[in-house]
Amino acid sequence: MFSGAPFGQYYPGESPVHRLDPRTKIVVTGGLVVVLFFLYRWPAFALVGVLLMGGLLVAGIPPRLLWRSLRSILAIIAFTFVLQLFMTPGPVWFRLGPLTATWPGLRMGMVTAGRLVLLILSTSLLTFTTSPIALTDGLEYLLRPLRRVGVPAHEIAMMMSIALRFIPTLLEEAEKIMKAQMARGADFQSGNVIRRARSMVPILVPLFVGAFRRADDLAMAMEARCYRGGEGRTRLRVLRMGASDLAALAGSAVVMAAALVLR
């Protein structure tokens, strides 16, 4: 159920995408996420898809990792497609008992599914090519101007990085707990939805207990190393944007602007 989940994984490499400044990748990913919600036509989706697939090919990300990223949300994609298909009013395509599928619903379902796929690909490109430490540094640099209005930029970036780092750990822990429960006769597959939901309680309780224990251990380790936030901290690696970052930002901006024109 949880094995092979790619959330938060970093795929090491020396590709041009890996070497980009993390701030560049964060800004481009954020821009793509915003632009995708304004797109409704397939030429615009295709343009963004070409940009993302080009970035993934240059980064050398194995197709199996991309498939794992998409496989994890196939149920959500299918649910939203069916919801759009039967809930959008318009000319009738076919009827299934009391439900009516419409042609506009088919179009909106395909648009929503395509948008979700591109969202996963864009965020996967960011996490696969950016280490958690670089991601934390990039987020802190981008949030630094907000410190003037009292926003704790360093703490927010640290929390986001820790959360991203512990997603694979928690998924692995859930997998171990599930296998231990199944070895003791637990059944997580049979029965209706309510019974399956109840069967997850023996997994969630030890999972939350383990998560709190890991959080407490992490806090004690940080205090033992005299961690006191971002004030006065120096960095081994100072972020600097080069010509490749400017080219990536300019190229991505052109693609996003063209997608908005075609939307």
LINKANOR-V149310 format. One record per residue. N is the residue number from 1. RES is the residue in one small letter. PHI is phi in whole degrees, 0 to 359 (* if undefined). BURIAL is # if it has 9 or more other ideal C-beta (glycine too) atoms within 8 Angstrom, else .. Layout:
N/RES/PHI/BURIAL  N/RES/PHI/BURIAL
This chain:
1/m/*/.  2/f/250/.  3/s/293/.  4/g/78/.  5/a/293/#  6/p/267/#  7/f/301/#  8/g/75/#  9/q/281/#  10/y/246/#  11/y/258/#  12/p/298/.  13/g/184/#  14/e/238/.  15/s/286/#  16/p/302/.  17/v/289/#  18/h/298/#  19/r/278/.  20/l/295/#  21/d/299/#  22/p/301/#  23/r/296/#  24/t/298/#  25/k/292/#  26/i/293/#  27/v/295/#  28/v/296/#  29/t/296/#  30/g/299/.  31/g/297/#  32/l/296/#  33/v/299/#  34/v/292/.  35/v/296/#  36/l/300/#  37/f/283/.  38/f/254/.  39/l/263/#  40/y/223/.  41/r/242/.  42/w/295/.  43/p/302/.  44/a/291/#  45/f/298/#  46/a/297/.  47/l/296/#  48/v/294/#  49/g/297/#  50/v/297/.  51/l/299/#  52/l/292/#  53/m/295/#  54/g/297/.  55/g/296/#  56/l/292/#  57/l/292/.  58/v/296/#  59/a/287/#  60/g/72/.  61/i/285/#  62/p/298/.  63/p/301/.  64/r/296/.  65/l/291/#  66/l/295/#  67/w/295/.  68/r/296/#  69/s/298/#  70/l/284/#  71/r/298/.  72/s/292/#  73/i/239/#  74/l/300/.  75/a/296/.  76/i/294/.  77/i/298/#  78/a/296/.  79/f/295/.  80/t/294/#  81/f/296/#  82/v/295/#  83/l/298/#  84/q/294/#  85/l/298/#  86/f/261/#  87/m/255/.  88/t/272/#  89/p/287/.  90/g/150/.  91/p/303/.  92/v/284/#  93/w/265/.  94/f/202/.  95/r/243/.  96/l/230/.  97/g/64/.  98/p/282/.  99/l/267/.  100/t/234/.  101/a/269/#  102/t/242/#  103/w/294/#  104/p/299/#  105/g/294/#  106/l/298/#  107/r/295/.  108/m/293/#  109/g/296/#  110/m/293/#  111/v/295/#  112/t/296/#  113/a/296/#  114/g/297/#  115/r/295/#  116/l/295/#  117/v/299/#  118/l/292/#  119/l/297/#  120/i/294/#  121/l/296/#  122/s/293/#  123/t/290/#  124/s/294/#  125/l/299/#  126/l/293/#  127/t/287/#  128/f/291/#  129/t/252/#  130/t/231/#  131/s/290/.  132/p/303/#  133/i/294/.  134/a/296/#  135/l/295/#  136/t/296/#  137/d/297/#  138/g/296/#  139/l/297/#  140/e/294/#  141/y/298/#  142/l/290/#  143/l/271/#  144/r/303/.  145/p/300/.  146/l/285/.  147/r/295/#  148/r/293/.  149/v/254/.  150/g/91/.  151/v/277/.  152/p/284/.  153/a/297/#  154/h/296/#  155/e/294/#  156/i/295/#  157/a/297/#  158/m/296/#  159/m/296/.  160/m/296/#  161/s/293/#  162/i/295/#  163/a/298/.  164/l/295/#  165/r/292/#  166/f/271/#  167/i/299/#  168/p/299/#  169/t/296/#  170/l/292/#  171/l/295/#  172/e/294/#  173/e/296/#  174/a/296/#  175/e/297/#  176/k/295/.  177/i/296/#  178/m/297/#  179/k/295/.  180/a/295/.  181/q/293/#  182/m/294/#  183/a/294/.  184/r/262/.  185/g/99/.  186/a/289/.  187/d/238/.  188/f/250/#  189/q/250/.  190/s/271/.  191/g/93/.  192/n/280/.  193/v/296/.  194/i/295/.  195/r/294/#  196/r/295/#  197/a/296/.  198/r/293/.  199/s/292/#  200/m/279/#  201/v/299/.  202/p/298/#  203/i/270/#  204/l/292/.  205/v/298/.  206/p/294/#  207/l/294/#  208/f/293/.  209/v/298/.  210/g/295/#  211/a/295/#  212/f/295/.  213/r/294/.  214/r/295/#  215/a/296/.  216/d/294/.  217/d/297/.  218/l/295/#  219/a/297/.  220/m/295/.  221/a/294/.  222/m/293/.  223/e/292/.  224/a/295/.  225/r/263/.  226/c/62/.  227/y/286/.  228/r/227/.  229/g/93/.  230/g/269/.  231/e/291/.  232/g/75/.  233/r/279/.  234/t/256/.  235/r/234/.  236/l/288/.  237/r/237/.  238/v/270/.  239/l/286/#  240/r/221/.  241/m/271/.  242/g/250/.  243/a/295/.  244/s/295/#  245/d/292/#  246/l/296/#  247/a/294/.  248/a/295/#  249/l/296/#  250/a/294/.  251/g/296/.  252/s/294/#  253/a/296/#  254/v/296/.  255/v/297/#  256/m/294/#  257/a/294/.  258/a/295/#  259/a/296/#  260/l/294/#  261/v/293/.  262/l/274/#  263/r/293/#
